[in-house]
Amino acid sequence: MSHLLAKLNNVSIEGIRKILEKDKEFHASQGMYLENIWQNTDNENEVFFLFKIDSIEKTKVLINKLHAQALVENPEANLPTMIYLQ
């Protein structure tokens, strides 16, 4: 079973929870299923979220494409750090 752990800085857990809920159907259509969201207790501006994923390779391609598009639109976009786990 593969997972994707994402770390995002300078966001609130409530804000990222709303975004992830809004994108839930899209994520599922791409083989990504949100399992949990955590706030770092030592840094309230840092949030982690975990997806179960169908394919590391497919997810990496998708994330790289989406992040590249986001950076074209805004070179200073706040993007999560992605850690792929198997």
N, C-alpha and C positions, 0 to 999 in steps of 0.2 A: 504494500500500500504506500502510495506516494503522498507527500504533503508539501505545501508551500507555506512558509512562515514569513510574514511581512512585518517590517518595523517601519513605522511612520512617525516622524517628529513634528512638533509644533502643531498638533491637532488635539482636539478634545475627544474623549471616547464617545460622547454623545454624537458629535459631528460625524465621525467615521462610521458609527453604527447606522446612522441615517443613510449615508452614501451607500454602504454595503447592502442595506435592505433594499434600497431603490434599484441596485444593480443585480439583485439576487437571480432573477430570471436569465439575464445575460450570462452571468457567471456559470450557472447550471448548464446553459446551452453550450458552453465551452469546456465542460467537464471539471468545473471548479465548484466545490460545495463548502460554504463557510461552516466551520465547526465551533470556533470560539473567538472572542475578542477580550484582550486584557489591557489594563492600564498599568504602566510601570509605577509601582508604589514609591520608588525613589526619584522618579522624574515624571510629574503629572502631564508633561507635554509629549510623552512618548507612549505610543500605543502599538501593541502587537496584535496580529490577527492570523488565524490558521485556517487554511483551506485543505480539504482532502481533494486530491486531483487525480484525474484518470491517467494523465500522461505528462511526465516532466518535460519531454521534448516539445509537445504541442503547446503546453502552457508557457514555456520559455519563449517560443516564437511569438505567441500572442502578446505576452507582457512586453517583450522588446519592441514590438510594433506599436503598441499603445503608448509606451513611454516615449518612443521616438516622436510620435505624433504630438504628444503633450508638450515636448520640449520645442518643437517647431512653433507651436502656438504660443508658448511661454517658456523662454529659455531658463527661467528661474522657478519653474513648476516644482512644487513640493511632492516628490515621488518617493514611494516606499523603497526600502532596501529589501530585496527578495532573497530568501534562503530556501533552497530546494532540498527536501529530505526524503530518504528512502529507507 
